[in-house]
């Protein structure tokens, strides 16, 4: 059974990562053909850093991803704290449901809905151009928020409830206790949520396609426009770089979560040992 399970796992991993492996291999191909391997070459990586259109789209994508991740992290952390402190279980359940809607809702529905809202608001205020950087930023913050909330909420549930109370007993105000005691406890979840928001924003195409204006083009939208003709091998090189950057970020996220779980288990073990000693 172990051998069969390993074979099955290997086939699943091969199915998932074979296309990415092929992409990485062809990014080092000396030819622009996807049928002939003419030798190892870094020419597409060199050409990538001389292509102004791709670099501009990459800059736009990074600016958008960083901005939306930071805003979503601040708003999502505040929202998670607010949801956690609700005492009404029905309101709490309603907010949990509302939080999950942007994650479950198809991207095309979210994109079209946001586009219609932005166009309506633009006409209402008499704007000549309803879609711009602000609209795509709002759209990205909207669908990134749930990922931050769902990363911070478990950390709030794991946190010792007596910590902020002890800080206030020692003279801290509610606000100071929050920043001095609660934020350090929530920090791993906040960082994980921010990384998730960054990767989701970096990857998005559908919502960006519907909410971006003519003067702002992200990398996924640029790559889509290339598919109507021919995707150049420089995109293979760029996709390879992005893949390894995302892989590093996800590895960092898993390491943070692993260290946090170990710290929580150790704290619980010490607490049980202390109780047993007092008994």
C-alpha positions as CSV (number, residue, x, y, z in Angstrom):
1,X,0.0,0.0,0.0
2,X,2.8,2.4,0.8
3,X,4.4,1.8,-2.6
4,X,1.0,2.5,-4.4
5,X,0.4,5.6,-2.3
6,X,3.9,6.9,-3.2
7,X,3.3,6.2,-6.9
8,X,-0.1,7.9,-6.8
9,X,1.5,10.9,-5.0
10,X,4.3,11.1,-7.6
11,X,1.8,11.0,-10.5
12,X,-0.3,13.8,-8.9
13,X,2.9,16.0,-8.4
14,X,4.0,15.2,-12.0
15,X,0.5,16.2,-13.3
16,X,0.6,19.5,-11.3
17,X,4.2,20.5,-12.0
18,X,5.0,19.1,-15.4
19,X,3.7,22.2,-17.3
20,X,5.8,24.5,-15.1
21,X,8.9,22.3,-15.6
22,X,8.4,22.4,-19.4
23,X,8.1,26.2,-19.1
24,X,11.3,26.5,-17.2
25,X,13.2,24.3,-19.6
26,X,12.0,26.3,-22.7
27,X,13.0,29.6,-20.9
28,X,16.6,28.4,-21.4
29,X,16.1,27.2,-25.0
30,X,18.4,28.9,-27.5
31,X,15.6,28.8,-30.1
32,X,12.2,30.5,-30.0
33,X,10.6,27.2,-31.1
34,X,8.7,25.1,-28.7
35,X,9.4,22.0,-30.8
36,X,13.2,22.2,-31.1
37,X,15.7,22.4,-28.3
38,X,18.8,24.1,-29.8
39,X,20.9,24.3,-26.7
40,X,21.2,26.1,-23.4
41,X,21.0,29.9,-23.6
42,X,20.2,32.9,-21.3
43,X,19.3,35.2,-24.3
44,X,15.6,35.4,-23.3
45,X,16.5,36.5,-19.8
46,X,18.8,39.2,-21.3
47,X,16.1,40.3,-23.7
48,X,13.6,40.4,-20.9
49,X,15.4,43.2,-19.2
50,X,15.5,45.2,-22.4
51,X,11.8,44.9,-23.2
52,X,10.2,48.2,-22.1
53,X,6.6,47.0,-22.4
54,X,7.1,43.9,-20.3
55,X,9.1,45.9,-17.7
56,X,6.5,48.6,-17.5
57,X,3.7,45.9,-17.0
58,X,5.8,44.2,-14.4
59,X,6.3,47.5,-12.5
60,X,2.6,48.2,-12.6
61,X,1.9,44.7,-11.3
62,X,4.3,44.9,-8.5
63,X,3.1,48.4,-7.4
64,X,-0.5,47.2,-7.5
65,X,0.3,44.0,-5.6
66,X,2.4,45.7,-2.9
67,X,-0.2,48.5,-2.4
68,X,-3.2,46.2,-2.3
69,X,-1.4,43.8,0.0
70,X,-0.5,46.5,2.5
71,X,-4.0,48.1,2.5
72,X,-5.7,44.7,2.7
73,X,-3.4,43.7,5.6
74,X,-4.3,46.8,7.7
75,X,-8.0,46.6,6.9
76,X,-8.2,42.8,7.2
77,X,-6.4,42.8,10.6
78,X,-8.8,45.4,11.9
79,X,-11.8,43.5,10.5
80,X,-10.6,40.2,12.0
81,X,-10.3,41.8,15.5
82,X,-13.7,43.3,15.1
83,X,-15.3,40.0,14.1
84,X,-13.5,38.1,16.9
85,X,-14.8,40.5,19.5
86,X,-18.4,40.2,18.5
87,X,-20.6,38.7,21.1
88,X,-23.7,38.2,19.0
89,X,-23.3,34.7,17.4
90,X,-25.8,35.4,14.6
91,X,-24.0,38.5,13.5
92,X,-20.7,36.7,13.8
93,X,-21.9,33.9,11.6
94,X,-23.3,36.5,9.1
95,X,-20.0,38.3,8.9
96,X,-18.1,35.0,8.4
97,X,-20.4,34.2,5.5
98,X,-19.9,37.7,3.9
99,X,-16.2,37.3,4.3
100,X,-16.2,34.0,2.4
101,X,-18.3,35.3,-0.5
102,X,-15.4,37.0,-2.4
103,X,-13.4,33.8,-2.2
104,X,-16.2,31.5,-3.4
105,X,-17.7,33.9,-5.9
106,X,-16.4,33.3,-9.5
107,X,-13.8,35.9,-10.5
108,X,-15.7,36.9,-13.7
109,X,-18.8,37.7,-11.6
110,X,-16.7,39.8,-9.2
111,X,-14.9,41.6,-12.1
112,X,-18.1,42.5,-14.0
113,X,-19.9,43.6,-10.8
114,X,-17.0,45.9,-9.8
115,X,-16.7,47.2,-13.4
116,X,-20.4,48.2,-13.5
117,X,-20.1,49.8,-10.0
118,X,-17.1,51.9,-11.0
119,X,-18.7,53.0,-14.3
120,X,-21.9,53.9,-12.5
121,X,-19.9,55.9,-9.9
122,X,-17.8,57.6,-12.6
123,X,-20.9,58.8,-14.5
124,X,-22.5,59.9,-11.3
125,X,-19.6,62.2,-10.5
126,X,-19.1,63.2,-14.2
127,X,-15.7,61.6,-14.7
128,X,-14.4,61.2,-18.2
129,X,-12.6,58.0,-17.4
130,X,-14.3,55.7,-14.9
131,X,-11.6,53.0,-14.8
132,X,-8.0,53.8,-13.7
133,X,-5.4,52.8,-11.1
134,X,-7.7,53.6,-8.2
135,X,-10.5,51.3,-9.5
136,X,-8.2,48.3,-10.0
137,X,-6.6,49.0,-6.6
138,X,-10.0,49.0,-4.9
139,X,-10.9,45.8,-6.7
140,X,-7.7,44.0,-5.6
141,X,-8.1,45.1,-2.0
142,X,-11.7,43.8,-2.1
143,X,-10.8,40.2,-3.1
144,X,-7.6,40.1,-1.0
145,X,-9.3,41.1,2.3
146,X,-10.8,37.7,3.0
147,X,-7.4,36.0,2.8
148,X,-6.0,38.3,5.4
149,X,-9.0,37.9,7.7
150,X,-8.9,34.1,7.5
151,X,-5.2,34.1,8.4
152,X,-5.5,36.5,11.4
153,X,-8.7,35.1,13.0
154,X,-7.1,31.7,14.0
155,X,-4.2,33.6,15.7
156,X,-6.8,35.6,17.7
157,X,-8.5,32.3,18.7
158,X,-5.1,30.8,19.8
159,X,-4.1,33.9,21.8
160,X,-4.3,33.8,25.5
161,X,-7.2,36.1,26.4
162,X,-5.6,37.2,29.7
163,X,-2.7,38.9,28.0
164,X,-4.4,42.2,27.0
165,X,-6.2,42.2,30.3
166,X,-2.9,41.8,32.2
167,X,-1.4,44.7,30.1
168,X,-4.3,47.0,31.0
169,X,-4.0,46.0,34.7
170,X,-0.4,47.2,34.5
171,X,-1.4,50.6,33.2
172,X,-1.8,50.2,29.4
173,X,-4.7,51.8,27.6
174,X,-6.8,49.6,25.3
175,X,-5.0,50.9,22.2
176,X,-1.5,50.5,23.7
177,X,-2.3,47.0,24.9
178,X,-3.4,46.1,21.4
179,X,-0.2,47.3,19.8
180,X,2.1,46.1,22.5
181,X,0.6,42.8,23.3
182,X,-1.9,41.6,20.7
183,X,-0.1,42.7,17.5
184,X,3.1,40.7,18.4
185,X,0.9,37.6,19.0
186,X,-0.9,38.1,15.7
187,X,2.2,39.0,13.7
188,X,2.7,35.5,12.1
189,X,-0.9,35.5,10.8
190,X,-0.6,39.1,9.6
191,X,2.6,38.3,7.7
192,X,1.1,35.2,6.2
193,X,-2.1,37.1,5.2
194,X,0.0,39.8,3.6
195,X,2.0,37.3,1.6
196,X,-1.2,35.6,0.5
197,X,-2.7,38.9,-0.6
198,X,0.4,39.8,-2.5
199,X,0.5,36.5,-4.4
200,X,-3.3,36.7,-5.2
201,X,-3.0,40.2,-6.5
202,X,0.2,39.3,-8.5
203,X,-1.6,36.4,-10.1
204,X,-5.0,38.0,-10.9
205,X,-6.1,38.4,-14.5
206,X,-9.9,38.3,-14.7
207,X,-10.7,41.1,-12.2
208,X,-7.8,43.2,-13.5
209,X,-9.0,42.8,-17.0
210,X,-12.5,44.2,-16.2
211,X,-11.4,47.0,-13.8
212,X,-8.2,48.4,-15.2
213,X,-8.2,51.5,-17.4
214,X,-6.5,52.1,-20.7
215,X,-3.5,53.8,-19.1
216,X,-2.7,50.9,-16.7
217,X,-1.8,47.4,-17.8
218,X,-0.8,44.6,-15.5
219,X,1.4,41.7,-16.6
220,X,-1.3,39.0,-16.8
221,X,-3.4,41.3,-19.1
222,X,-0.3,41.9,-21.2
223,X,0.4,38.2,-21.5
224,X,-3.2,37.6,-22.5
225,X,-2.9,40.2,-25.3
226,X,0.1,38.4,-26.6
227,X,-1.7,35.1,-26.8
228,X,-3.8,36.5,-29.7
229,X,-0.5,36.5,-31.7
230,X,2.5,34.6,-30.4
231,X,3.8,34.4,-26.8
232,X,7.5,35.3,-27.0
233,X,10.0,33.2,-25.1
234,X,10.8,36.3,-22.9
235,X,7.5,35.6,-21.2
236,X,8.8,32.1,-20.4
237,X,11.8,33.7,-18.7
238,X,9.6,36.1,-16.7
239,X,7.2,33.4,-15.7
240,X,10.2,31.3,-14.4
241,X,11.4,34.2,-12.3
242,X,7.9,34.8,-10.9
243,X,7.5,31.1,-10.1
244,X,10.6,31.0,-8.0
245,X,9.7,34.2,-6.2
246,X,6.3,32.9,-5.3
247,X,7.8,29.6,-4.3
248,X,10.2,31.4,-1.9
249,X,7.3,33.4,-0.5
250,X,5.1,30.3,0.1
251,X,8.1,28.5,1.7
252,X,8.5,31.5,4.0
253,X,4.8,31.4,4.9
254,X,4.9,27.7,5.7
255,X,8.0,28.2,7.9
256,X,6.3,31.0,9.8
257,X,3.2,28.9,10.3
258,X,5.3,25.9,11.4
259,X,7.3,28.0,14.0
260,X,4.1,29.5,15.3
261,X,2.5,26.1,15.8
262,X,5.5,24.8,17.6
263,X,5.5,27.9,19.9
264,X,1.8,27.4,20.6
265,X,2.2,23.7,21.4
266,X,5.2,24.5,23.7
267,X,3.2,27.2,25.5
268,X,0.3,24.8,26.1
269,X,2.7,22.1,27.3
270,X,4.2,24.4,29.8
271,X,0.8,25.6,30.9
272,X,-0.3,22.0,31.5
273,X,2.9,21.2,33.4
274,X,2.4,24.3,35.6
275,X,-1.2,23.3,36.4
276,X,-0.1,19.7,37.3
277,X,2.7,21.1,39.5
278,X,0.3,23.4,41.4
279,X,-2.2,20.5,41.8
